Amino acid sequence: MKTADFVKCRDFPCLDVRKESYHVPRLEIDLARVSILLISEAAPEKPCDYYYAGPEALFAQTTLLAFQEAGAKVNSIQDILDLGVYLTTAVKCGKTGYGLATPTIEHCSHLLERELALFPNVRVYLLMGDVAIKAVNTIAKRNHEPRVIPAGSTYKIRGGEFTFRGARALPSYVQAGPAFFVEKSKRKMIAEDIGKALMSADSKF
């Protein structure tokens, strides 16, 4: 089943994104085998850098490094998928600037909610960065559910125990793209959080 067949933006109302870089995963996947959903910030500016665009894609390269640093024996995105991990973004288009406006995150959270609902056996949500955290909190608020991740700096709250719809929710930092190479301290925390997710989901890594 391809998630892109069920998750589609039809009007593209957001003003701070590149709609030409809109992307929802189109890979064939057994939705029931996914136990970890990793949600990063936004699609890359260039479609060739998306998670599933091939081994030279920037998102694929940095994510693969992050999983290897977490101790996972993986050499490709397919290896990560085989661990039961599905990779997606909170915002489905690339950014035009550094940040993303609240209305953009809110609008795309409807797409993300439909996407997340396709996976019946998720045990862990890896929320990679503030946009992913805000998107999931927005989904919860819209459905009159408790706030998933409390306000505060990620390094202060990431050790807490949080849940979303019966699964563990782990706040972390963005692992996709050039930001991954900026701070070694964040890379260490990203690796720790991915390791926690794999352990919580009983992935054979």
SULLINSUL-V565189 format. One record per pair of residues at least 24 apart in sequence whose ideal C-beta (glycine too) atoms are under 6 Angstrom apart, sorted by sequence separation. I is the first residue (numbers start at 1). J is the second residue. If there is no record, write none. Layout:
# SULLINSUL-V565189
[[I/J] [I/J]]
This chain:
# SULLINSUL-V565189
[[2/26] [21/45] [23/47] [27/52] [21/47] [109/135] [113/139] [23/50] [170/197] [105/134] [109/138] [1/31] [105/135] [109/139] [100/131] [106/138] [168/200] [51/87] [133/171] [125/164] [90/131] [90/132] [125/167] [124/167] [123/167] [124/168] [125/169] [126/170] [127/171] [128/172] [129/173] [90/135] [122/167] [129/174] [43/89] [128/174] [38/85] [42/89] [128/175] [36/84] [35/84] [36/85] [37/86] [38/87] [39/88] [40/89] [42/91] [43/92] [45/94] [34/84] [43/93] [44/94] [33/84] [39/90] [43/94] [34/86] [42/95] [24/92] [22/92] [22/93] [126/197] [21/93] [21/94] [124/197] [19/93] [18/93] [17/93] [18/94] [124/200] [124/201] [18/96] [123/201] [16/96] [16/101] [34/119] [37/122] [35/121] [31/118] [16/104] [31/119] [32/120] [35/123] [36/124] [37/125] [38/126] [39/127] [40/128] [41/129] [32/121] [14/104] [41/131] [14/107] [39/132] [9/111] [7/111] [7/114] [7/115] [66/175] [3/115] [63/175] [62/175] [63/176] [62/176] [3/118] [59/176] [62/180] [58/177] [84/203] [83/203] [70/191] [69/191] [83/205] [66/190] [70/194] [71/195] [70/195] [67/194] [66/194] [41/174] [72/205] [40/174] [40/176] [36/197] [36/201] [35/201]]
